[in-house]
Amino acid sequence: MPEDLLVRFCAPTLAGIKTGSLFTLHPSSRDDFRKDILMFNRSVNSKGIRILPLKVCDDYVLTYIYRPAMLDKDLKDPVAVSILKRFGYAVISSERCLADLVRRLNTSPTFPHEIGLFLGYPPLDVDGFIRNPQGGFYETGYWKVYSDVDSARLAFRRYKKCTEEYGRMLKEGRTLEQLVV
């Protein structure tokens, strides 16, 4: 698994300040990809982080790295629960919601924008985007902001600084396992 790719797209999740991140891999073989996922999970599961393929296609894999404890908390938010129920999720557990997300990614004719809930985006912003993706937002950064601009700006700055710091530490020779908090 390319460490520079994980740092570039997932540093805030690796650092424990963001629930989850998505990235696309173009593995040379599915067997190697499965081995990489198993090795990664074995090396960092004890730090409260997990990686899982959400959608496997012929030439790419949409991959999700996340913090299960943070996801559990995020998906209990009443606005998040309402959004998930609206799209047919069985809001029993975060694991079940993940299974429903995988199902929607692989069967829905459109991209499931509720995925923002799995990435730690504020539920009001996810709902705002679902209802009006073209307008009504106040700011754009890691997501479109429809509600608390000040909190979003703070998060954007933290995520950017974290990604820069993790990139620097990786270049200095730190391993991915050392970077996962």
C-alpha positions in Angstrom: 0.0 0.0 0.0 1.6 3.3 -1.1 2.4 5.2 2.1 2.6 8.6 0.4 -0.9 8.1 -1.0 -2.3 7.3 2.4 -0.6 10.3 3.9 -1.7 12.7 1.1 -5.4 11.6 1.3 -5.8 10.3 4.9 -3.4 12.1 7.3 -6.2 13.6 9.4 -7.8 10.1 9.8 -4.4 8.6 10.6 -3.9 11.3 13.2 -7.2 10.7 14.8 -8.7 14.1 14.1 -11.1 12.9 11.3 -13.5 9.9 11.3 -12.6 8.6 7.8 -11.1 9.2 4.4 -11.6 7.8 0.9 -8.9 7.2 -1.7 -8.7 5.2 -4.9 -6.1 2.5 -5.5 -5.2 0.9 -8.8 -3.8 -2.4 -7.6 -1.7 -4.6 -9.9 -3.6 -7.6 -8.6 -6.5 -8.3 -6.3 -4.5 -10.9 -4.4 -1.8 -8.3 -3.6 -4.4 -5.8 -2.6 -6.1 -8.2 -0.2 -2.7 -9.0 1.3 -1.9 -5.3 1.7 -5.3 -4.7 3.4 -4.8 -7.6 5.8 -1.2 -6.5 6.7 -2.3 -2.9 7.2 -5.2 -3.8 9.4 -3.0 -6.2 11.5 -0.4 -3.5 12.0 -2.8 -0.6 13.0 -6.0 -2.2 14.3 -4.7 -1.9 17.9 -4.6 1.9 17.3 -8.3 2.1 16.5 -8.1 2.4 12.8 -9.3 0.1 10.0 -9.2 0.0 6.2 -11.7 -1.6 3.9 -12.5 -1.7 0.2 -15.9 -0.2 -0.5 -16.2 -0.8 -4.2 -14.0 -3.1 -6.3 -13.9 -2.4 -10.0 -11.8 -3.8 -12.8 -9.2 -1.1 -12.7 -9.6 0.5 -9.3 -10.7 0.1 -5.7 -12.5 2.8 -3.8 -10.9 2.4 -0.4 -12.1 3.6 3.0 -9.9 4.2 6.0 -11.7 5.0 9.2 -11.8 5.0 13.0 -14.6 2.7 14.1 -15.1 4.4 17.5 -15.5 7.8 15.9 -17.8 6.4 13.3 -20.0 4.9 16.0 -20.3 8.3 17.6 -20.9 10.2 14.4 -23.7 7.8 13.2 -25.6 8.3 16.4 -26.2 12.0 15.7 -30.0 12.5 15.2 -29.5 14.3 11.9 -27.2 11.6 10.6 -29.7 8.9 11.7 -32.5 10.8 9.8 -30.4 11.0 6.7 -29.4 7.4 6.8 -33.0 6.2 7.3 -34.1 8.4 4.4 -31.8 6.3 2.1 -32.9 2.9 3.5 -30.0 2.2 6.0 -30.8 -0.1 8.8 -29.4 2.1 11.6 -28.6 -0.7 14.0 -24.8 -0.3 14.2 -22.0 1.4 12.3 -21.0 -2.0 10.8 -24.5 -2.5 9.4 -24.4 1.1 8.0 -21.1 0.3 6.3 -22.6 -2.8 4.8 -25.5 -0.7 3.5 -23.1 1.9 2.2 -21.2 -0.8 0.2 -24.6 -2.0 -1.1 -25.5 1.5 -2.2 -22.2 2.2 -3.8 -22.5 -1.0 -5.8 -26.1 -0.8 -6.8 -27.3 2.8 -6.9 -27.3 4.6 -10.2 -26.1 7.7 -8.5 -23.3 8.3 -6.0 -24.5 8.1 -2.4 -23.7 11.5 -1.0 -24.6 10.4 2.5 -21.0 9.0 2.4 -20.0 12.4 3.9 -21.4 11.1 7.2 -18.8 8.3 7.1 -16.1 10.8 6.5 -16.9 12.9 9.6 -18.5 15.8 7.8 -21.1 17.6 9.8 -24.6 16.1 9.3 -26.2 19.4 8.6 -23.7 20.0 5.8 -24.2 16.5 4.4 -28.0 17.2 4.4 -27.5 20.6 2.8 -25.4 19.1 0.0 -27.9 16.2 -0.6 -30.8 18.8 -0.8 -29.0 21.4 -2.8 -25.6 20.4 -4.2 -25.3 23.4 -6.6 -26.0 26.2 -4.2 -26.9 27.5 -0.7 -23.5 26.7 0.7 -21.3 29.3 2.4 -17.8 27.9 1.9 -16.1 25.1 0.1 -13.1 23.2 1.5 -12.9 19.5 2.3 -16.7 19.6 1.9 -19.4 22.2 1.1 -20.4 24.1 4.2 -24.1 24.8 4.7 -24.1 25.4 8.5 -21.2 26.3 10.9 -18.6 28.1 8.8 -16.3 28.9 11.6 -16.0 25.3 12.8 -15.6 24.1 9.2 -12.8 26.6 8.5 -11.0 25.5 11.7 -11.3 21.9 10.6 -10.0 22.7 7.1 -6.9 24.4 8.6 -6.3 21.5 11.0 -6.6 18.9 8.2 -4.3 20.9 5.9 -1.7 21.4 8.7 -1.9 17.7 9.6 -1.4 16.6 6.0 1.6 18.9 5.6 3.2 17.6 8.9 2.5 14.0 8.1 4.1 14.5 4.6 7.1 16.0 6.2 7.5 13.2 8.8 7.1 10.6 6.1 9.9 12.2 4.0 12.1 12.2 7.1 11.7 8.5 7.4 8.9 7.8 9.7 6.9 4.7 8.9 3.1 4.6 8.4 2.8 2.6 11.6 4.7 5.3 13.5 2.4 8.0 12.0 -0.9 6.3 13.1 -1.9 7.7 16.4 
